[in-house]
Amino acid sequence: MSLRETLQAELARVDSAGTTKREELVFEGFSHEAGHAPKALIKGKKYSIFNSNDYLGLRFHETLRKGEEEASRHFGTGPGAVRFISGTLKVHKELESALAAFHHRESGMVFSSAFATSMAVIQCMIKGQAKDTKVSDNTLVVSDELNHRCIIDGIRVANLPKENRLVFKHLDLEDFRRILDENKGKFKRVVAVTDGIFSMLGEYQDLKKFCDIAKSFEKEFEEGVVTIVDDSHGIGAFGKSGRGVEEFCSARCDLLIGTLGKGFGADGGYVVSDKLMIDYLREASPTYIYSNSISPGTAGAGLASVKLVDSAEGKKFIEKLHANIASFKKKMKEAGFAFAADSIHAVQPLLIGESVKCRNFAKALFEEGFIATNLSYPVVTAGRDEIRVQISAAHTEKDIEEFVSAAVRAGKKTGVLG
Ligand SMILES: Cc1ncc(COP(=O)(O)O)c(C=O)c1O
């Protein structure tokens, strides 16, 4: 078989499995109507968006737009080079300082995305020295079994032997403790890594317990245990002031990774930590050293957003999001829907249970003018197929009521509701 035939066969396999991703919905624009969150325009029709990571509804906020426009006018449209050549602009430095301050850390570092951040941070923490091209086989990585793909790839790229990569059962921190205990003294360094919020079900890792367990084994390994948390879905959306799962659990990890592309309504990824860690990462991170940072406009929007979220106005968005989540859950339960997990995050997973029914339900919702994401095996456990609804502070009570009514009609039509 030729390469083209092999690729064709793979595409056919994906299509027949019903997991095609390339037929993407194209938003031609947005409709902004009083009393509603912005709606997507698709083939001339308006759709309510219930599957966006823009949890605070900030992507159309005037403050962010102004920040973006001013930075773009001042610094141009692109960074011009990677950071260490000539691509470090004042707006990048201001954004990094604002992120560090927001998370009560000494230093911050911005990447093109959270994916690129995790890839770099994890492999750099696994490696022995910045200049090492050989991976240290003295490092043990311990990771939650449902961690995001960027964490998995960050571990993979470090090319550790299998016995140096151990996985604990999802959210089972006693299993995490067991692994550390069984490996006491066997490795020089441990890298413990987890998502903050898990985006399929909206669950959170108990970071207080995670960090406490990690630190209780600090002395059992020559270089200790370093904790890395990717809280891309939590920051902005979780915790009283939007500082994520760390805030919610009163915890503090060694390296906190986030994105500007979800709750903050802009784009790009970042890590915050103490100065030494960040200095080291600037010397060692391949996706930072050899790849452009975010554009000046995006950095300007991100900076405006971090300041906004940290203000009295920002707090109102967070409160509105939390009120919307509670209202949605209550109304959907009253309407007879079941949830795949009891999430208090903006990710609200409706349990449908069966893949064809799930697909039909998502389609029926779409015909009603609502977009939510259909998640089926292997993304979720077989038989636990779900419709992932994502709530935003931009949703109005009317949007939520209209979603619930549409879901009831779609549910009756497709047999999801009796
Ligand atoms: C835990 C986690 N990390 C990283 C990302 C990717 O973020 P970005 O789009 O900034 O690369 C996601 C997005 O789904 C995520 O859930």
The ligand as a Gaussian input file, in Angstrom:
#p B3LYP/6-31G(d) Opt

LIG

0 1
 C       -5.572000      20.474000      31.027000
 C       -5.427000      21.185000      29.720000
 N       -4.219000      21.662000      29.374000
 C       -4.035000      22.307000      28.217000
 C       -5.066000      22.512000      27.335000
 C       -4.790000      23.216000      26.047000
 O       -4.820000      24.604000      26.219000
 P       -4.279000      25.508000      25.037000
 O       -5.408000      25.629000      24.062000
 O       -3.884000      26.815000      25.648000
 O       -3.123000      24.783000      24.439000
 C       -6.330000      22.048000      27.651000
 C       -7.432000      22.293000      26.713000
 O       -8.329000      21.594000      26.496000
 C       -6.516000      21.357000      28.864000
 O       -7.711000      20.867000      29.201000

